[in-house]
Amino acid sequence: MGLSKKDLGRKKSNLKSKLEELEKKARMDPLHRNKALHSEIEELKRKLEKE
């Protein structure tokens, strides 16, 4: 069963807010020592581009 427009909007806004939080943490890690953090940011950006 598909998601409603309201659910899709909510999902997208949740992804955006999570991305903002992770980007704040990534600013504290400019040398990319925490690779998991940076890879998760890349993944979230790809998900947002699809929608």
TAKAWO-V877578 format. One line per field, one symbol per residue. psi: psi as a letter, one per 30 degrees, with the letter a starting at -180 (. if undefined). A space follows every 50 residues. Layout:
BEGIN
psi=???
END
This chain:
BEGIN
psi=klkleeeeeeeeeeeeeeeeeeeeefffifgheieeeeeeeeeeeeeeee .
END
